[in-house]
Amino acid sequence: FEFSDCQADDARLVVLNALDAADRGADIRPRTRCARVERRRGDWELVLNARGRRQVATARVLVNAAGPWLGDVADTVIRRALPAPVRLVKGTHIVVRRLFEHDRGYLLQAADRRIVFVLPFAQDYTLIGTTDENFVGDVNAPAPEPGEILYLCGVVNGYFREQLSPENVAWAFAGVRS
């Protein structure tokens, strides 16, 4: 079978979505922080901080799309408990020098039944990921752990002739998702 993936400039994608929403009537307020939300007469009243200036807006619908900050926003801004607990998951990726010359990627089945991908990356590299670890901590500063790097190297070593170790890692990064 074939697995296809793509890359996107996430900052540009956000801008294009905002422009599309504005074309459809949305009020887009860049560099504006929602400081507090309250229910008022069937609508939501949003107290905003726009570069140090207080603004108020109303909305018929409120969506908490804060990703891993979902719980923090619910607690401090909306001040309502989430209907269900949020599981935060950290994914670590490693980048090594290119392991193969073609433009295809691999999906590897790990012994623990998780999937690890191995993809061509930035012409001279291979991107390997991802781990799937429960996360507790500062969502603003996730970092790859040595054990996660060893795990990814070990999965790849079960499939590739060239054996990897942490010394082969050009760089690693981690992100948190909810």
N, C-alpha and C positions, 0 to 999 in steps of 0.2 A: 504494500500500500504506500501511498505517499502522504506525507504530512507537510503542509505548507505554512509558513509563518511570514510575518512581514515586520518591517520596522516603521516606526512613525516618530515624527518630531512632536513629542507630547505638548510642548509649549505652543507650537503652531496649531495643533489640533484643538486646543482649548480656545485659542483666538478665533479660529474658523467657526467653532460651535457657538461662541458668543456673538459673532457677527450674524450668523444664521438666526439665532434666537432674537436678536435686535430687529432683523428684517421681518420677523413674525410678531413683533410687538412687545418683546421683553424689555425691561428696564435694566440695562447692563451698567454696573457701577464698579469699575476696576479700582483697585487699591482701597477698597471699602471693607471694613470688618464688621460683622454682625456681633454686637455686644450683648444683646438681650432680645428675647422673643416672648411675647405674651399673647394669649388668646383674648380677643376683644370683639364682642358682638358677632361671632361667627367667622371673623377674619383673624389673621395673624398680624400683630403689630411688631415691626422689627425696629429696634433701636440700633442705628448704624454709627460707626465712627469712620468718617471719610477724611483721612489725613488730619486727624485731630478735631474735626468739626462734627458735631452731633447732627444726625439726620434721622427722620422717622419715615418708614414706608409701611405699606400694608400689602398683604398677599392673601389670596383665597386658599392657596395650597402651600404647604411648607414641606420641603424635602431635605432631610439631613444626609447630604452626600459628602461627608467629611472623611470618608475612607477610614484609615486607622485612628483618626481623631474623633470618630463617631461618638464614642462614649463620653469624651471630654466635652464635646459640643452639647450633647444631651444634658449633661450634668450642670455645666456652667452657663450656657447660653439659653437653652430651651427650659432648663430646670424641670425636666420630667424624666422619669426612669425609662429606659429602653424596654420594649415589650419582651425582649429575650436577651440573654447574655451575648456579648460579642466575643468571638474568638479571634484574637490577633495572631497572625502567622507570619513568621519571618522567612523570606526566601533569600538564600545566598547564591551568588553566581561567581564563577571564576573565569578568567581569561588566560589562555595559554597560547604559545606560538602555534601557528597553523598545523593541525594534525593530518590534514588530507588536502589534495589539490582540487577536487571537484566542488561544485556549488550545492551539493545536497547535504541535508542534515540527518541526524540519527536520533531515534527515540530508544533509550535503553531501559530495560526492566531491571530494577535493582532487586536485591535479595529480599528487601523488606516490602516489596511490591509497589514501591513508588517508581515514578518515571523520571528519568534524567534526560535532558536534551543536550545534543552536541551539534552546534551550528557554526557554519562559516561566519566570521565576524571581522569587520573593518579590514578586509583584504588580507592581512598578514596574521590573523589570529583566529582562534576557535573559542566560542562562548559555550560554557558548560553550566548547566543549572537544572533545576533549582532545588534547594532543600525545602523542607516544609516543616518547620519547627514552631511549636507554640511559643509565643513571645509575650514576655512581661518586661516592661522597661520603658525607656524614653523613645517614643516612636519617631522623634526628630533625629535620633542618632543611632540607628541600627548598624551593627558592625559584624562582618563575618567572623565566626569563631574558628579556631584551629581545627576543632573536631568536624565542623561542617566542610571545611576545605579538604580534610582527609577523606571524608565520606564521598565527596564528588570525585576525587582522584581515584578512590577505590572502585567506584562503580565503573568509571571509564577503563580502569585497568583490567576489569573482567571481560572487556570486549575488544580492546585495541592492543596491537602488538607493542606499540610504544607505551612504556609504563610512565605514569605521571607521579610526581611527588609535590609537596607544597613548594619546593624550590623551583619548580617549573612554572609556577603561577606568576604571570606578569602583573596582574592586579585582580582584586576581588571586590565585590560590593554586595550590599544587602538592602532589602527593602521590606517594609511591613505592609500587609494587606489585611483587610477585615472580611 
